[in-house]
Amino acid sequence: MLTWLKVRLARMQFNGQREALYTSMIRDLDDGGSLSVALDAARFGAWEKRAAERGELIALAHGGVRRRLESDGMPLADALQPLIPATEVLMIDGGVSSNRLSLALKNVLDAKRASDSMQDAMRTAMMQPFIGAVSIFGLSLMYGLIIWPGLIAAFPAKYWPGWALPLIQIQMWYAKFWFLTAIPVVLVALYWMTLDTWTGRARQMVDRVPPWSNIRDHNAAGLLTVLASLIQSGATVDGALERISSRATPYLRWHIDMMRRRLVSHGDDVIGALDTGLFSRSILDQISDAKRTRSFADALQHMGTASLDDVVLSVKRNAIVSSTILSLLVGAVFLYVTAVQLIAVDDASNRYVKEKRM
């Protein structure tokens, strides 16, 4: 158990520091360093020794890479595979194959920074409506357990305005069957568990609405960056898609396989071939604009490199729109809850007092 924990922590540390490692490798290559398994093994061996002398767990990760390079004779990308995302493995593999590792690593860094930026935007966008929804559930449970039973006993239903009673009844029902809170928890768990596996027409439909649309846009941007890197490394569009598909999640593979079939059947309509539901309309429009003065391969390469900031901005914009829509929905419910708590309670008490005086 302790060994497993150490390995997990070492992988986490490697994952957090890989940007600095990539930068160091780029510096070595740009200063005249050559590509070879022996040199890569020596590099990771030096990092392993330095980390071990400091008592850092990341030495285990460096040692694992070194052993896979030395003993198993693996290429760099395969040696790094247990420690880095599949997209980065593909980009590094393409760079090694074309003898353009420095350029590939620079693309990896750009892609990582873009991915981090998009994830931060999506996380921030979803946090406010999520907190609002949790607050509503918490308030509903408290009012259903503590507040409404006493008030309904004091002021019978006939004194309450009709628009307030549904909420009161729902919150009291929820307090009685509070264990049903497990249902949304299970739904959230299913959401995360099926993000990378759920495919088909139904997924295409839900991908149009948040929060699925945010994940879709993030996957689309990631695909463009890997495509651009592999095309820069000399791969054809179909060859690059095939290589990505071999390491992709079932969700992304489903879209890529459909794109490859459509690229054959749609002829010159390459934008139509890409329109599988993965790319948003704004990203497809940008690819179409880039294609006016470039070949299809060059347009994809341009979108994944020079126009990557535009793609990231589009994803961030969609995340903000999603957050606004969800926040408005949560806000509307919260206003209704607040109105019942303030206006309806006062109205019921006034009606009760007025009737008693009569």
C-alpha positions as YAML, in Angstrom:
chain: A
units: angstrom
residues:
- id: 1
  name: MET
  ca: [0.00, 0.00, 0.00]
- id: 2
  name: LEU
  ca: [2.80, 2.40, 0.92]
- id: 3
  name: THR
  ca: [4.70, 1.60, -2.29]
- id: 4
  name: TRP
  ca: [1.57, 2.18, -4.38]
- id: 5
  name: LEU
  ca: [1.04, 5.53, -2.67]
- id: 6
  name: LYS
  ca: [4.64, 6.56, -3.32]
- id: 7
  name: VAL
  ca: [4.30, 5.67, -7.01]
- id: 8
  name: ARG
  ca: [1.05, 7.65, -7.28]
- id: 9
  name: LEU
  ca: [2.64, 10.68, -5.62]
- id: 10
  name: ALA
  ca: [5.69, 10.39, -7.89]
- id: 11
  name: ARG
  ca: [3.44, 10.38, -10.96]
- id: 12
  name: MET
  ca: [1.57, 13.40, -9.67]
- id: 13
  name: GLN
  ca: [4.81, 15.28, -9.09]
- id: 14
  name: PHE
  ca: [6.07, 14.35, -12.57]
- id: 15
  name: ASN
  ca: [2.79, 15.49, -14.08]
- id: 16
  name: GLY
  ca: [3.07, 18.83, -12.31]
- id: 17
  name: GLN
  ca: [6.70, 19.36, -13.31]
- id: 18
  name: ARG
  ca: [6.64, 18.04, -16.86]
- id: 19
  name: GLU
  ca: [6.42, 21.53, -18.34]
- id: 20
  name: ALA
  ca: [9.84, 22.37, -16.85]
- id: 21
  name: LEU
  ca: [11.21, 19.02, -18.08]
- id: 22
  name: TYR
  ca: [10.00, 19.68, -21.62]
- id: 23
  name: THR
  ca: [11.56, 23.14, -21.52]
- id: 24
  name: SER
  ca: [14.89, 21.66, -20.42]
- id: 25
  name: MET
  ca: [14.77, 19.10, -23.26]
- id: 26
  name: ILE
  ca: [13.99, 21.83, -25.79]
- id: 27
  name: ARG
  ca: [16.96, 23.85, -24.54]
- id: 28
  name: ASP
  ca: [19.27, 20.84, -24.92]
- id: 29
  name: LEU
  ca: [18.04, 20.13, -28.45]
- id: 30
  name: ASP
  ca: [18.22, 23.76, -29.56]
- id: 31
  name: ASP
  ca: [21.78, 23.94, -28.22]
- id: 32
  name: GLY
  ca: [22.85, 21.18, -30.60]
- id: 33
  name: GLY
  ca: [21.81, 18.06, -28.71]
- id: 34
  name: SER
  ca: [20.96, 15.01, -30.81]
- id: 35
  name: LEU
  ca: [18.13, 12.48, -30.60]
- id: 36
  name: SER
  ca: [18.94, 9.04, -29.24]
- id: 37
  name: VAL
  ca: [17.56, 6.62, -26.67]
- id: 38
  name: ALA
  ca: [20.93, 6.63, -24.90]
- id: 39
  name: LEU
  ca: [20.99, 10.40, -24.53]
- id: 40
  name: ASP
  ca: [17.36, 10.44, -23.34]
- id: 41
  name: ALA
  ca: [18.18, 7.73, -20.80]
- id: 42
  name: ALA
  ca: [21.21, 9.68, -19.58]
- id: 43
  name: ARG
  ca: [19.10, 12.82, -19.24]
- id: 44
  name: PHE
  ca: [16.44, 11.09, -17.14]
- id: 45
  name: GLY
  ca: [19.14, 9.28, -15.21]
- id: 46
  name: ALA
  ca: [20.68, 12.63, -14.22]
- id: 47
  name: TRP
  ca: [17.27, 13.92, -13.15]
- id: 48
  name: GLU
  ca: [16.66, 10.72, -11.19]
- id: 49
  name: LYS
  ca: [19.97, 11.07, -9.33]
- id: 50
  name: ARG
  ca: [19.37, 14.73, -8.51]
- id: 51
  name: ALA
  ca: [15.85, 14.07, -7.21]
- id: 52
  name: ALA
  ca: [17.02, 11.04, -5.20]
- id: 53
  name: GLU
  ca: [19.74, 13.09, -3.51]
- id: 54
  name: ARG
  ca: [17.06, 15.55, -2.45]
- id: 55
  name: GLY
  ca: [14.79, 12.78, -1.21]
- id: 56
  name: GLU
  ca: [12.07, 13.65, -3.75]
- id: 57
  name: LEU
  ca: [9.57, 10.99, -4.79]
- id: 58
  name: ILE
  ca: [9.71, 12.16, -8.40]
- id: 59
  name: ALA
  ca: [12.98, 10.20, -8.59]
- id: 60
  name: LEU
  ca: [10.81, 7.06, -8.92]
- id: 61
  name: ALA
  ca: [9.14, 8.48, -12.04]
- id: 62
  name: HIS
  ca: [12.45, 9.54, -13.60]
- id: 63
  name: GLY
  ca: [13.88, 6.12, -12.80]
- id: 64
  name: GLY
  ca: [10.93, 4.40, -14.46]
- id: 65
  name: VAL
  ca: [11.45, 6.39, -17.67]
- id: 66
  name: ARG
  ca: [15.19, 5.67, -17.61]
- id: 67
  name: ARG
  ca: [14.64, 1.92, -17.18]
- id: 68
  name: ARG
  ca: [12.10, 1.77, -20.00]
- id: 69
  name: LEU
  ca: [14.57, 3.59, -22.25]
- id: 70
  name: GLU
  ca: [17.65, 1.56, -21.24]
- id: 71
  name: SER
  ca: [16.43, -1.94, -20.46]
- id: 72
  name: ASP
  ca: [13.32, -2.18, -22.63]
- id: 73
  name: GLY
  ca: [14.68, -0.09, -25.51]
- id: 74
  name: MET
  ca: [11.46, 1.88, -25.77]
- id: 75
  name: PRO
  ca: [11.30, 5.11, -27.78]
- id: 76
  name: LEU
  ca: [10.88, 8.29, -25.76]
- id: 77
  name: ALA
  ca: [7.13, 8.62, -26.29]
- id: 78
  name: ASP
  ca: [6.42, 5.05, -25.14]
- id: 79
  name: ALA
  ca: [8.72, 5.44, -22.14]
- id: 80
  name: LEU
  ca: [6.78, 8.53, -21.07]
- id: 81
  name: GLN
  ca: [3.35, 7.04, -21.79]
- id: 82
  name: PRO
  ca: [2.47, 5.97, -18.20]
- id: 83
  name: LEU
  ca: [3.16, 9.50, -16.95]
- id: 84
  name: ILE
  ca: [1.72, 11.94, -19.50]
- id: 85
  name: PRO
  ca: [-1.56, 12.41, -21.41]
- id: 86
  name: ALA
  ca: [-2.07, 10.40, -24.61]
- id: 87
  name: THR
  ca: [-2.15, 13.59, -26.70]
- id: 88
  name: GLU
  ca: [1.36, 14.48, -25.59]
- id: 89
  name: VAL
  ca: [2.56, 10.93, -26.29]
- id: 90
  name: LEU
  ca: [1.32, 11.28, -29.88]
- id: 91
  name: MET
  ca: [2.94, 14.66, -30.41]
- id: 92
  name: ILE
  ca: [6.29, 13.52, -28.98]
- id: 93
  name: ASP
  ca: [6.17, 10.31, -31.02]
- id: 94
  name: GLY
  ca: [5.55, 12.35, -34.17]
- id: 95
  name: GLY
  ca: [8.44, 14.66, -33.35]
- id: 96
  name: VAL
  ca: [10.85, 11.76, -32.77]
- id: 97
  name: SER
  ca: [9.75, 10.02, -36.00]
- id: 98
  name: SER
  ca: [10.33, 13.16, -38.09]
- id: 99
  name: ASN
  ca: [13.48, 14.24, -36.22]
- id: 100
  name: ARG
  ca: [11.65, 17.40, -35.09]
- id: 101
  name: LEU
  ca: [11.39, 16.70, -31.38]
- id: 102
  name: SER
  ca: [12.19, 20.28, -30.36]
- id: 103
  name: LEU
  ca: [9.31, 21.63, -32.45]
- id: 104
  name: ALA
  ca: [7.00, 18.88, -31.20]
- id: 105
  name: LEU
  ca: [7.86, 19.67, -27.57]
- id: 106
  name: LYS
  ca: [7.16, 23.35, -28.18]
- id: 107
  name: ASN
  ca: [3.77, 22.35, -29.59]
- id: 108
  name: VAL
  ca: [3.21, 20.17, -26.51]
- id: 109
  name: LEU
  ca: [3.91, 23.15, -24.25]
- id: 110
  name: ASP
  ca: [1.55, 25.37, -26.25]
- id: 111
  name: ALA
  ca: [-1.13, 22.69, -26.15]
- id: 112
  name: LYS
  ca: [-0.70, 22.13, -22.41]
- id: 113
  name: ARG
  ca: [-0.95, 25.84, -21.64]
- id: 114
  name: ALA
  ca: [-4.01, 26.16, -23.87]
- id: 115
  name: SER
  ca: [-5.60, 23.10, -22.22]
- id: 116
  name: ASP
  ca: [-4.88, 24.44, -18.74]
- id: 117
  name: SER
  ca: [-6.37, 27.80, -19.70]
- id: 118
  name: MET
  ca: [-9.53, 26.17, -21.06]
- id: 119
  name: GLN
  ca: [-9.90, 23.90, -18.03]
- id: 120
  name: ASP
  ca: [-9.54, 26.86, -15.68]
- id: 121
  name: ALA
  ca: [-12.20, 28.74, -17.64]
- id: 122
  name: MET
  ca: [-14.58, 25.78, -17.60]
- id: 123
  name: ARG
  ca: [-13.97, 25.11, -13.91]
- id: 124
  name: THR
  ca: [-14.65, 28.75, -13.05]
- id: 125
  name: ALA
  ca: [-17.71, 28.84, -15.29]
- id: 126
  name: MET
  ca: [-19.30, 25.80, -13.65]
- id: 127
  name: MET
  ca: [-18.39, 26.67, -10.07]
- id: 128
  name: GLN
  ca: [-20.94, 29.46, -9.52]
- id: 129
  name: PRO
  ca: [-24.04, 27.53, -10.72]
- id: 130
  name: PHE
  ca: [-22.82, 24.42, -8.88]
- id: 131
  name: ILE
  ca: [-22.46, 26.29, -5.58]
- id: 132
  name: GLY
  ca: [-25.86, 27.89, -6.16]
- id: 133
  name: ALA
  ca: [-27.49, 24.51, -6.77]
- id: 134
  name: VAL
  ca: [-25.89, 23.00, -3.65]
- id: 135
  name: SER
  ca: [-27.10, 26.00, -1.62]
- id: 136
  name: ILE
  ca: [-30.65, 25.51, -2.85]
- id: 137
  name: PHE
  ca: [-30.58, 21.83, -1.89]
- id: 138
  name: GLY
  ca: [-29.21, 22.72, 1.55]
- id: 139
  name: LEU
  ca: [-31.81, 25.43, 2.15]
- id: 140
  name: SER
  ca: [-34.59, 23.13, 0.96]
- id: 141
  name: LEU
  ca: [-33.54, 20.45, 3.42]
- id: 142
  name: MET
  ca: [-33.32, 22.94, 6.31]
- id: 143
  name: TYR
  ca: [-36.67, 24.60, 5.58]
- id: 144
  name: GLY
  ca: [-38.38, 21.27, 4.95]
- id: 145
  name: LEU
  ca: [-37.14, 19.85, 8.24]
- id: 146
  name: ILE
  ca: [-37.28, 22.89, 10.55]
- id: 147
  name: ILE
  ca: [-39.19, 25.88, 9.19]
- id: 148
  name: TRP
  ca: [-42.17, 24.78, 7.11]
- id: 149
  name: PRO
  ca: [-43.67, 22.11, 9.42]
- id: 150
  name: GLY
  ca: [-44.09, 24.67, 12.22]
- id: 151
  name: LEU
  ca: [-45.38, 27.42, 9.94]
- id: 152
  name: ILE
  ca: [-47.86, 25.13, 8.18]
- id: 153
  name: ALA
  ca: [-49.09, 23.98, 11.58]
- id: 154
  name: ALA
  ca: [-49.52, 27.60, 12.66]
- id: 155
  name: PHE
  ca: [-50.90, 28.89, 9.34]
- id: 156
  name: PRO
  ca: [-52.90, 26.21, 7.46]
- id: 157
  name: ALA
  ca: [-52.62, 25.95, 3.67]
- id: 158
  name: LYS
  ca: [-55.68, 28.11, 3.04]
- id: 159
  name: TYR
  ca: [-53.81, 31.20, 4.27]
- id: 160
  name: TRP
  ca: [-50.90, 30.76, 1.87]
- id: 161
  name: PRO
  ca: [-50.80, 32.21, -1.65]
- id: 162
  name: GLY
  ca: [-51.21, 29.49, -4.29]
- id: 163
  name: TRP
  ca: [-47.89, 30.24, -6.00]
- id: 164
  name: ALA
  ca: [-45.95, 29.48, -2.77]
- id: 165
  name: LEU
  ca: [-47.50, 26.14, -1.83]
- id: 166
  name: PRO
  ca: [-45.74, 24.04, -4.54]
- id: 167
  name: LEU
  ca: [-42.31, 24.99, -3.21]
- id: 168
  name: ILE
  ca: [-43.32, 24.38, 0.41]
- id: 169
  name: GLN
  ca: [-44.73, 20.97, -0.46]
- id: 170
  name: ILE
  ca: [-41.66, 20.05, -2.50]
- id: 171
  name: GLN
  ca: [-39.26, 21.09, 0.27]
- id: 172
  name: MET
  ca: [-41.22, 19.21, 2.93]
- id: 173
  name: TRP
  ca: [-41.34, 16.14, 0.66]
- id: 174
  name: TYR
  ca: [-37.60, 16.48, 0.06]
- id: 175
  name: ALA
  ca: [-36.92, 16.68, 3.81]
- id: 176
  name: LYS
  ca: [-38.97, 13.52, 4.32]
- id: 177
  name: PHE
  ca: [-37.14, 11.64, 1.57]
- id: 178
  name: TRP
  ca: [-33.75, 13.31, 1.99]
- id: 179
  name: PHE
  ca: [-31.94, 10.09, 1.08]
- id: 180
  name: LEU
  ca: [-33.04, 10.72, -2.52]
- id: 181
  name: THR
  ca: [-30.22, 13.27, -2.58]
- id: 182
  name: ALA
  ca: [-28.16, 10.26, -3.62]
- id: 183
  name: ILE
  ca: [-29.87, 10.41, -7.03]
- id: 184
  name: PRO
  ca: [-28.22, 13.66, -8.21]
- id: 185
  name: VAL
  ca: [-24.95, 12.44, -6.68]
- id: 186
  name: VAL
  ca: [-25.21, 9.26, -8.76]
- id: 187
  name: LEU
  ca: [-26.12, 11.30, -11.85]
- id: 188
  name: VAL
  ca: [-23.05, 13.51, -11.38]
- id: 189
  name: ALA
  ca: [-20.89, 10.40, -10.97]
- id: 190
  name: LEU
  ca: [-22.38, 8.91, -14.14]
- id: 191
  name: TYR
  ca: [-21.74, 12.19, -15.96]
- id: 192
  name: TRP
  ca: [-18.02, 12.05, -15.16]
- id: 193
  name: MET
  ca: [-17.76, 8.31, -15.77]
- id: 194
  name: THR
  ca: [-19.36, 8.49, -19.23]
- id: 195
  name: LEU
  ca: [-17.63, 11.63, -20.54]
- id: 196
  name: ASP
  ca: [-14.98, 9.57, -22.35]
- id: 197
  name: THR
  ca: [-17.10, 6.51, -23.18]
- id: 198
  name: TRP
  ca: [-20.62, 7.60, -24.16]
- id: 199
  name: THR
  ca: [-21.03, 7.86, -27.94]
- id: 200
  name: GLY
  ca: [-23.81, 7.88, -30.52]
- id: 201
  name: ARG
  ca: [-26.63, 10.13, -31.63]
- id: 202
  name: ALA
  ca: [-27.90, 10.78, -28.13]
- id: 203
  name: ARG
  ca: [-24.45, 12.06, -27.09]
- id: 204
  name: GLN
  ca: [-24.37, 14.31, -30.16]
- id: 205
  name: MET
  ca: [-27.61, 15.91, -28.99]
- id: 206
  name: VAL
  ca: [-26.59, 16.50, -25.37]
- id: 207
  name: ASP
  ca: [-23.20, 17.81, -26.52]
- id: 208
  name: ARG
  ca: [-25.04, 20.92, -27.66]
- id: 209
  name: VAL
  ca: [-25.97, 21.94, -24.12]
- id: 210
  name: PRO
  ca: [-23.82, 22.69, -21.07]
- id: 211
  name: PRO
  ca: [-21.97, 21.23, -19.32]
- id: 212
  name: TRP
  ca: [-21.39, 18.64, -22.08]
- id: 213
  name: SER
  ca: [-20.75, 21.37, -24.65]
- id: 214
  name: ASN
  ca: [-17.79, 22.64, -22.63]
- id: 215
  name: ILE
  ca: [-16.17, 19.20, -22.55]
- id: 216
  name: ARG
  ca: [-16.85, 18.79, -26.28]
- id: 217
  name: ASP
  ca: [-15.12, 22.09, -27.07]
- id: 218
  name: HIS
  ca: [-12.13, 21.11, -24.93]
- id: 219
  name: ASN
  ca: [-11.82, 17.81, -26.80]
- id: 220
  name: ALA
  ca: [-12.12, 19.61, -30.14]
- id: 221
  name: ALA
  ca: [-9.35, 22.06, -29.28]
- id: 222
  name: GLY
  ca: [-7.14, 19.21, -28.09]
- id: 223
  name: LEU
  ca: [-7.70, 17.31, -31.34]
- id: 224
  name: LEU
  ca: [-6.72, 20.36, -33.39]
- id: 225
  name: THR
  ca: [-3.45, 20.84, -31.50]
- id: 226
  name: VAL
  ca: [-2.44, 17.19, -31.90]
- id: 227
  name: LEU
  ca: [-3.45, 17.21, -35.58]
- id: 228
  name: ALA
  ca: [-1.36, 20.32, -36.18]
- id: 229
  name: SER
  ca: [1.68, 18.82, -34.47]
- id: 230
  name: LEU
  ca: [1.47, 15.53, -36.39]
- id: 231
  name: ILE
  ca: [0.95, 17.34, -39.71]
- id: 232
  name: GLN
  ca: [4.00, 19.48, -38.93]
- id: 233
  name: SER
  ca: [5.88, 16.23, -38.35]
- id: 234
  name: GLY
  ca: [5.05, 15.11, -41.88]
- id: 235
  name: ALA
  ca: [1.88, 13.06, -41.39]
- id: 236
  name: THR
  ca: [-1.08, 13.28, -43.76]
- id: 237
  name: VAL
  ca: [-4.45, 14.34, -42.40]
- id: 238
  name: ASP
  ca: [-5.82, 10.79, -42.56]
- id: 239
  name: GLY
  ca: [-2.58, 9.35, -41.18]
- id: 240
  name: ALA
  ca: [-2.65, 11.79, -38.28]
- id: 241
  name: LEU
  ca: [-6.30, 10.99, -37.54]
- id: 242
  name: GLU
  ca: [-5.51, 7.27, -37.62]
- id: 243
  name: ARG
  ca: [-2.65, 7.67, -35.14]
- id: 244
  name: ILE
  ca: [-4.78, 9.80, -32.82]
- id: 245
  name: SER
  ca: [-7.63, 7.30, -33.01]
- id: 246
  name: SER
  ca: [-5.32, 4.50, -31.88]
- id: 247
  name: ARG
  ca: [-4.78, 6.21, -28.51]
- id: 248
  name: ALA
  ca: [-8.00, 8.22, -28.19]
- id: 249
  name: THR
  ca: [-10.87, 7.72, -25.77]
- id: 250
  name: PRO
  ca: [-13.93, 5.87, -27.14]
- id: 251
  name: TYR
  ca: [-15.74, 9.23, -27.39]
- id: 252
  name: LEU
  ca: [-13.03, 10.91, -29.44]
- id: 253
  name: ARG
  ca: [-12.40, 7.75, -31.48]
- id: 254
  name: TRP
  ca: [-16.07, 7.64, -32.48]
- id: 255
  name: HIS
  ca: [-15.85, 11.18, -33.89]
- id: 256
  name: ILE
  ca: [-12.47, 10.60, -35.57]
- id: 257
  name: ASP
  ca: [-13.61, 7.39, -37.27]
- id: 258
  name: MET
  ca: [-16.68, 9.20, -38.58]
- id: 259
  name: MET
  ca: [-14.49, 12.04, -39.89]
- id: 260
  name: ARG
  ca: [-12.22, 9.59, -41.70]
- id: 261
  name: ARG
  ca: [-15.17, 7.88, -43.39]
- id: 262
  name: ARG
  ca: [-16.66, 11.22, -44.40]
- id: 263
  name: LEU
  ca: [-13.36, 12.51, -45.79]
- id: 264
  name: VAL
  ca: [-13.60, 9.64, -48.28]
- id: 265
  name: SER
  ca: [-17.31, 9.89, -49.02]
- id: 266
  name: HIS
  ca: [-17.77, 13.69, -48.99]
- id: 267
  name: GLY
  ca: [-15.13, 14.47, -51.59]
- id: 268
  name: ASP
  ca: [-14.22, 18.16, -51.51]
- id: 269
  name: ASP
  ca: [-16.67, 18.97, -48.71]
- id: 270
  name: VAL
  ca: [-14.05, 18.65, -45.98]
- id: 271
  name: ILE
  ca: [-15.91, 21.00, -43.62]
- id: 272
  name: GLY
  ca: [-18.94, 18.74, -43.88]
- id: 273
  name: ALA
  ca: [-16.69, 15.79, -43.13]
- id: 274
  name: LEU
  ca: [-15.54, 17.46, -39.92]
- id: 275
  name: ASP
  ca: [-19.10, 18.30, -38.88]
- id: 276
  name: THR
  ca: [-19.66, 15.26, -36.66]
- id: 277
  name: GLY
  ca: [-20.79, 17.29, -33.66]
- id: 278
  name: LEU
  ca: [-17.32, 17.55, -32.09]
- id: 279
  name: PHE
  ca: [-16.41, 20.95, -33.51]
- id: 280
  name: SER
  ca: [-18.69, 23.84, -32.61]
- id: 281
  name: ARG
  ca: [-20.05, 26.01, -35.40]
- id: 282
  name: SER
  ca: [-17.62, 28.82, -34.57]
- id: 283
  name: ILE
  ca: [-14.59, 26.49, -34.82]
- id: 284
  name: LEU
  ca: [-15.85, 25.05, -38.11]
- id: 285
  name: ASP
  ca: [-16.25, 28.57, -39.44]
- id: 286
  name: GLN
  ca: [-12.66, 29.38, -38.45]
- id: 287
  name: ILE
  ca: [-11.39, 26.25, -40.23]
- id: 288
  name: SER
  ca: [-13.42, 27.18, -43.31]
- id: 289
  name: ASP
  ca: [-11.97, 30.71, -43.30]
- id: 290
  name: ALA
  ca: [-8.42, 29.35, -42.89]
- id: 291
  name: LYS
  ca: [-8.99, 26.95, -45.81]
- id: 292
  name: ARG
  ca: [-9.75, 29.76, -48.28]
- id: 293
  name: THR
  ca: [-6.06, 30.55, -48.74]
- id: 294
  name: ARG
  ca: [-4.54, 27.22, -47.64]
- id: 295
  name: SER
  ca: [-4.77, 23.53, -48.29]
- id: 296
  name: PHE
  ca: [-6.92, 21.49, -45.93]
- id: 297
  name: ALA
  ca: [-3.86, 20.14, -44.10]
- id: 298
  name: ASP
  ca: [-2.33, 23.61, -43.80]
- id: 299
  name: ALA
  ca: [-5.64, 25.01, -42.54]
- id: 300
  name: LEU
  ca: [-5.78, 22.39, -39.78]
- id: 301
  name: GLN
  ca: [-2.14, 23.04, -38.93]
- id: 302
  name: HIS
  ca: [-2.83, 26.77, -38.80]
- id: 303
  name: MET
  ca: [-5.83, 26.26, -36.50]
- id: 304
  name: GLY
  ca: [-3.81, 24.13, -34.09]
- id: 305
  name: THR
  ca: [-0.82, 26.49, -33.96]
- id: 306
  name: ALA
  ca: [-1.10, 30.09, -35.11]
- id: 307
  name: SER
  ca: [-4.84, 30.32, -34.42]
- id: 308
  name: LEU
  ca: [-4.77, 28.27, -31.21]
- id: 309
  name: ASP
  ca: [-5.44, 31.41, -29.16]
- id: 310
  name: ASP
  ca: [-8.59, 32.03, -31.22]
- id: 311
  name: VAL
  ca: [-9.76, 28.46, -30.58]
- id: 312
  name: VAL
  ca: [-9.10, 28.85, -26.84]
- id: 313
  name: LEU
  ca: [-10.97, 32.15, -26.84]
- id: 314
  name: SER
  ca: [-13.93, 30.47, -28.56]
- id: 315
  name: VAL
  ca: [-13.98, 27.71, -25.94]
- id: 316
  name: LYS
  ca: [-13.78, 30.26, -23.13]
- id: 317
  name: ARG
  ca: [-16.60, 32.28, -24.68]
- id: 318
  name: ASN
  ca: [-18.80, 29.18, -24.88]
- id: 319
  name: ALA
  ca: [-17.97, 28.37, -21.26]
- id: 320
  name: ILE
  ca: [-19.05, 31.87, -20.21]
- id: 321
  name: VAL
  ca: [-22.33, 31.51, -22.14]
- id: 322
  name: SER
  ca: [-22.94, 28.13, -20.49]
- id: 323
  name: SER
  ca: [-22.21, 29.57, -17.07]
- id: 324
  name: THR
  ca: [-24.57, 32.48, -17.70]
- id: 325
  name: ILE
  ca: [-27.43, 30.20, -18.77]
- id: 326
  name: LEU
  ca: [-27.00, 27.85, -15.80]
- id: 327
  name: SER
  ca: [-26.55, 30.76, -13.39]
- id: 328
  name: LEU
  ca: [-29.78, 32.35, -14.65]
- id: 329
  name: LEU
  ca: [-31.66, 29.08, -14.13]
- id: 330
  name: VAL
  ca: [-30.25, 28.64, -10.63]
- id: 331
  name: GLY
  ca: [-30.87, 32.33, -9.92]
- id: 332
  name: ALA
  ca: [-34.51, 32.06, -10.99]
- id: 333
  name: VAL
  ca: [-35.04, 29.13, -8.60]
- id: 334
  name: PHE
  ca: [-33.25, 31.02, -5.83]
- id: 335
  name: LEU
  ca: [-35.45, 34.09, -6.37]
- id: 336
  name: TYR
  ca: [-38.55, 31.90, -6.15]
- id: 337
  name: VAL
  ca: [-37.29, 30.33, -2.93]
- id: 338
  name: THR
  ca: [-36.48, 33.75, -1.48]
- id: 339
  name: ALA
  ca: [-39.89, 35.14, -2.49]
- id: 340
  name: VAL
  ca: [-41.64, 32.28, -0.70]
- id: 341
  name: GLN
  ca: [-39.50, 32.76, 2.41]
- id: 342
  name: LEU
  ca: [-40.09, 36.51, 2.61]
- id: 343
  name: ILE
  ca: [-43.29, 37.48, 0.78]
- id: 344
  name: ALA
  ca: [-45.41, 34.35, 1.16]
- id: 345
  name: VAL
  ca: [-44.68, 33.91, 4.86]
- id: 346
  name: ASP
  ca: [-45.62, 37.53, 5.54]
- id: 347
  name: ASP
  ca: [-48.74, 37.20, 3.39]
- id: 348
  name: ALA
  ca: [-49.87, 34.05, 5.20]
- id: 349
  name: SER
  ca: [-49.37, 35.59, 8.63]
- id: 350
  name: ASN
  ca: [-51.26, 38.77, 7.65]
- id: 351
  name: ARG
  ca: [-54.20, 36.75, 6.32]
- id: 352
  name: TYR
  ca: [-54.27, 34.65, 9.45]
- id: 353
  name: VAL
  ca: [-54.21, 37.69, 11.76]
- id: 354
  name: LYS
  ca: [-56.84, 39.48, 9.69]
- id: 355
  name: GLU
  ca: [-59.21, 36.50, 9.84]
- id: 356
  name: LYS
  ca: [-58.78, 36.11, 13.60]
- id: 357
  name: ARG
  ca: [-59.57, 39.80, 14.18]
- id: 358
  name: MET
  ca: [-62.77, 39.43, 12.22]
...
